[in-house]
Amino acid sequence: MVAFDTLFDFSEPAARLLQAARNPVAAKNPDISWAYHNALWTMGTKDIDETLSVFAPLTLAPVADRIRQDVLILAGTEEVTIAR
């Protein structure tokens, strides 16, 4: 199995960014604005709530205990979106 990046639960960091987009001051931040609009475009959603519901199931939590093989995790050395 090959996993790109180091996310166990994508919904959690995505939810933080989307919740920040609700704040009019934070929404002016270029990183938050880009993340929000990119999420809408990528997922084909129309608002924050719909996007949150699409991201909610993107977690390995319910299946992680069933992974029985080695996993190669790839992560960029200059990753800035997801904190390490």
Secondary structure, DSSP 8 states (H G I E B T S, - for coil): -EEESS-SBSHHHHHHHHHHHHSTTGGGSHHHHHHHHHHHHHHT-SSHHHHHHHHTT-BSTTTGGG--S--EEE--TT--SS--
